[in-house]
Amino acid sequence: MIIGIVVVCVVLAVLAFFVPRMSRHPERGTQKTLGMGSRAGGKAPGVLGRIFSKPFRSSSKAVGKSGSAGRRTRGRMPF
């Protein structure tokens, strides 16, 4: 799962760099899917709910950061 998230982050960063407007839809779709996993993991009782939902929350945060970093880098380019 970790390798998959890393690959998604790299793809989104590259996509956000080359086509910033078109990168928003895949980013939101990925975050929506990870949010569903987080909500499903959070339904476990007590501490287990936090433990099961944390990987999905941190992955969603990483996806958002990689997309915004690609768009921010594109905005700093001179062309």
N, C-alpha and C positions, 0 to 999 in steps of 0.2 A: 504494500500500500504506500509505503514511503517513496519508493521509486516512482510510482504512478503520480503522486502529488508533485514531486520534483519535475517530472516531465511536463505536467500540465502547467506548472508555474513558468517553466522556460518557454513553452509554446506561447503562453499568454503574454509574456514579456516581449517576445519577438514580434508577435502579432500587434501588440500595443505600440511598438516602436514604428513598424512599417505602415499600419493602417489603424490609427488611434480610434477613430469613430466606430469602426467595425469590430473592435476588440471588446466593446462593452457587452454585447450580447453573449458571447461565449463566457465571459467572466461572470456575468449574472447567472447564467445557466449552471456553471460549475458551483457557484456559491449557493444556489438554490438546492442543488443535489446534496452538497455537503451539509447544508442546514437541515435537510430531511434526515440525514444520518445522525446528526447531533440530537435532533428531537427524539428520534427512535432510541438512541442510546440513553438519553436523559430520562426515559420512562422506567428505567431500572430503579429499584428502591434504594434510597439513601445514598451512601458514598459511591456505590457501584454506578449510579446514574451519572455522577460527575466524572468518574473515571472513564466510562464508556463514551461520553459525549465530548470529552476534552480533545481527542485527536481530530475530530471533525471541526471543532471550533478553531483550533490552531491552524488547520489546513485551510479553512475558509479565509482566515486572516492572512495567511501567506499568499493565497491566490489574489486577494485584493491588493496586497502590497506589490506583488510582481507586476500586475496590470498597471497600477498607478506609477510604478517606477519606470516602466517602458514609455508611458505617455509623457511623464515628466522629462525623461531623457530626450525624447523626440522634441519637446518644446524648447530645450536648451540648445539644440543643434542650430547652426547658422543658416541652414537651408530650409 
